[in-house]
Amino acid sequence: MQLGHVVHVGARSVQLDVTDDASVAAALVSIDAEQGRLDVLVHNAGVLEAGLDGPAALRSFDTNAAGVVRVTGAALPLLRRSSSPNVVTVSSSTGSFWAVTDPERPGFELPLALCAASEAAATVLTVQYAKAHPGIRFNPVEPGTTATDMTAAFGIGRPVQDSARVVVRLATLGADGPTGTLQDERGELRW
Ligand SMILES: NC(=O)c1ccc[n+]([C@@H]2O[C@H](COP(=O)([O-])OP(=O)(O)OC[C@H]3O[C@@H](n4cnc5c(N)ncnc54)[C@H](OP(=O)(O)O)[C@@H]3O)[C@@H](O)[C@H]2O)c1
């Protein structure tokens, strides 16, 4: 499993499993050894469980929410060494009340209970990190419905390149950029 890489902003890939503390620690040790700092952290790992039971809930929250905690905790020392650190959580407005109750939204009728609930947790975690670490910008993002492996069974979504733009925008904010906001490509979203 890999963090995505965007060559034109100078990123590289590091293998890690966000459900495994040792794997996360090893990835950050590797970044420390090679770079000595971390400018951008994008929490993109996510799973969409089809079932709705205890084991599926644990798997969903382990990756989608606890993964954010594991990786952020391990990354904080390296983020603090960056002159302009940004953390972006690829979350979803399906974790927001206004969106999950809107029949006009694309995901309204999809079986997204655990994905939506765990993305809600990821969004709130990210905002709490923003409050606790004012020197680092933390913003969750709604990428838009995107054609990926996750959505292939539903046959929905736009090209990944279109959704990646808003992630890159938030990942490259300057020091005066917002923090603790939930955004999509049009700007800030309400909760
Ligand atoms: N697609 C959409 O319409 C949409 C909408 C809103 C939000 N999102 C969110 O966007 C994020 C990316 O989803 P996607 O649509 O691109 O789905 P995807 O194609 O299924 O990609 C999910 C990614 O997460 C990685 N991953 C899963 N478990 C992991 C773990 N334990 N450790 C490290 N990486 C792990 C996968 O790596 P491997 O392939 O190596 O397993 C894969 O690269 C997710 O958080 C999703 O909830 C997607």
The ligand as an SDF file (V2000), in Angstrom:
LIG
                    3D

 48 52  0  0  0  0  0  0  0  0999 V2000
  -14.0710    7.6010   -4.5770 N   0  0  0  0  0  0  0  0  0  0  0  0
  -14.9130    8.5010   -4.0630 C   0  0  0  0  0  0  0  0  0  0  0  0
  -15.9310    8.8790   -4.6850 O   0  0  0  0  0  0  0  0  0  0  0  0
  -14.6360    9.0760   -2.7040 C   0  0  0  0  0  0  0  0  0  0  0  0
  -15.5260   10.0760   -2.2410 C   0  0  0  0  0  0  0  0  0  0  0  0
  -15.2890   10.6300   -1.0080 C   0  0  0  0  0  0  0  0  0  0  0  0
  -14.1940   10.2100   -0.2610 C   0  0  0  0  0  0  0  0  0  0  0  0
  -13.3550    9.2440   -0.7230 N   0  0  0  0  0  0  0  0  0  0  0  0
  -12.2220    8.8480    0.1020 C   0  0  0  0  0  0  0  0  0  0  0  0
  -11.0560    8.9700   -0.6550 O   0  0  0  0  0  0  0  0  0  0  0  0
  -10.0520    8.0960   -0.1260 C   0  0  0  0  0  0  0  0  0  0  0  0
   -9.4350    7.3200   -1.2670 C   0  0  0  0  0  0  0  0  0  0  0  0
  -10.4420    6.4280   -1.7560 O   0  0  0  0  0  0  0  0  0  0  0  0
  -10.5130    5.9290   -3.2500 P   0  0  0  0  0  0  0  0  0  0  0  0
  -11.8430    6.2730   -3.7760 O   0  0  0  0  0  0  0  0  0  0  0  0
   -9.2940    6.3460   -4.0180 O   0  0  0  0  0  0  0  0  0  0  0  0
  -10.5300    4.3640   -2.9930 O   0  0  0  0  0  0  0  0  0  0  0  0
   -9.5720    3.2010   -3.5090 P   0  0  0  0  0  0  0  0  0  0  0  0
   -9.3770    3.3180   -4.9650 O   0  0  0  0  0  0  0  0  0  0  0  0
  -10.1680    1.9490   -2.9610 O   0  0  0  0  0  0  0  0  0  0  0  0
   -8.2180    3.5410   -2.7890 O   0  0  0  0  0  0  0  0  0  0  0  0
   -8.0770    3.3510   -1.4160 C   0  0  0  0  0  0  0  0  0  0  0  0
   -6.6170    3.4560   -1.1160 C   0  0  0  0  0  0  0  0  0  0  0  0
   -6.4360    3.2220    0.2950 O   0  0  0  0  0  0  0  0  0  0  0  0
   -5.3580    2.3440    0.4260 C   0  0  0  0  0  0  0  0  0  0  0  0
   -5.4760    1.5980    1.6760 N   0  0  0  0  0  0  0  0  0  0  0  0
   -6.5080    0.8240    2.0900 C   0  0  0  0  0  0  0  0  0  0  0  0
   -6.2100    0.2900    3.2860 N   0  0  0  0  0  0  0  0  0  0  0  0
   -4.9780    0.7450    3.6330 C   0  0  0  0  0  0  0  0  0  0  0  0
   -4.1270    0.5470    4.7340 C   0  0  0  0  0  0  0  0  0  0  0  0
   -4.4770   -0.2400    5.7720 N   0  0  0  0  0  0  0  0  0  0  0  0
   -2.9230    1.1690    4.7590 N   0  0  0  0  0  0  0  0  0  0  0  0
   -2.5400    1.9590    3.7160 C   0  0  0  0  0  0  0  0  0  0  0  0
   -3.2870    2.1830    2.6360 N   0  0  0  0  0  0  0  0  0  0  0  0
   -4.5020    1.5780    2.5940 C   0  0  0  0  0  0  0  0  0  0  0  0
   -5.4110    1.4350   -0.7830 C   0  0  0  0  0  0  0  0  0  0  0  0
   -4.1610    0.8590   -0.9900 O   0  0  0  0  0  0  0  0  0  0  0  0
   -4.0360   -0.5610   -1.7650 P   0  0  0  0  0  0  0  0  0  0  0  0
   -4.6570   -0.3500   -3.0910 O   0  0  0  0  0  0  0  0  0  0  0  0
   -2.5800   -0.8120   -1.7960 O   0  0  0  0  0  0  0  0  0  0  0  0
   -4.8130   -1.5230   -0.9290 O   0  0  0  0  0  0  0  0  0  0  0  0
   -5.7750    2.4180   -1.8650 C   0  0  0  0  0  0  0  0  0  0  0  0
   -4.6140    3.0620   -2.3720 O   0  0  0  0  0  0  0  0  0  0  0  0
  -10.7760    7.2070    0.8910 C   0  0  0  0  0  0  0  0  0  0  0  0
  -10.5200    7.6920    2.1920 O   0  0  0  0  0  0  0  0  0  0  0  0
  -12.2420    7.3950    0.5360 C   0  0  0  0  0  0  0  0  0  0  0  0
  -13.1000    7.1790    1.6270 O   0  0  0  0  0  0  0  0  0  0  0  0
  -13.5550    8.6750   -1.9330 C   0  0  0  0  0  0  0  0  0  0  0  0
  1  2  1  0
  2  3  2  0
  2  4  1  0
  4  5  1  0
  4 48  2  0
  5  6  2  0
  6  7  1  0
  7  8  2  0
  8  9  1  0
  8 48  1  0
  9 10  1  0
  9 46  1  0
 10 11  1  0
 11 12  1  0
 11 44  1  0
 12 13  1  0
 13 14  1  0
 14 15  2  0
 14 16  1  0
 14 17  1  0
 17 18  1  0
 18 19  2  0
 18 20  1  0
 18 21  1  0
 21 22  1  0
 22 23  1  0
 23 24  1  0
 23 42  1  0
 24 25  1  0
 25 26  1  0
 25 36  1  0
 26 27  1  0
 26 35  1  0
 27 28  2  0
 28 29  1  0
 29 30  1  0
 29 35  2  0
 30 31  1  0
 30 32  2  0
 32 33  1  0
 33 34  2  0
 34 35  1  0
 36 37  1  0
 36 42  1  0
 37 38  1  0
 38 39  2  0
 38 40  1  0
 38 41  1  0
 42 43  1  0
 44 45  1  0
 44 46  1  0
 46 47  1  0
M  CHG  2   8   1  16  -1
M  END
$$$$
